[in-house]
């Protein structure tokens, strides 16, 4: 099933509030996917998924080098799954990082303080597929 991010069924919205990890797939320069486990949060008002990270993370380095990049986030729990597709950018903006950390703390747990090293990957989601 595929949905527009602004028209998700309530079960999909609920699934993205449960405590599950996901994978983030980012293309490498050679085209192969770089896949890493991540925690993410969903903002249904802006259709934005946020992933907190740090400056030296490979996913951050790849995204910073490439600029806005198509990515996929995939969360799985048994037969339930969602794949969020969109364009990712990295930010070090303190306000945007604070928003990402705050949302992460509500969904998972308070993360360790990274200070100026903190980065947030923001994915402007354009399509969601899955079975929630």
Protein Blocks (a to p, Z undefined) as FASTA:
>chain_A
ZZdfklccfklmmmmmpccddddddddfkopacdddddddddfknopacddddfklmklm
mmmmnopadddddddehjbccdddddddddfbfklmmmmmmmmmmmmoccddekjmpccd
ddddfbdcddZZ
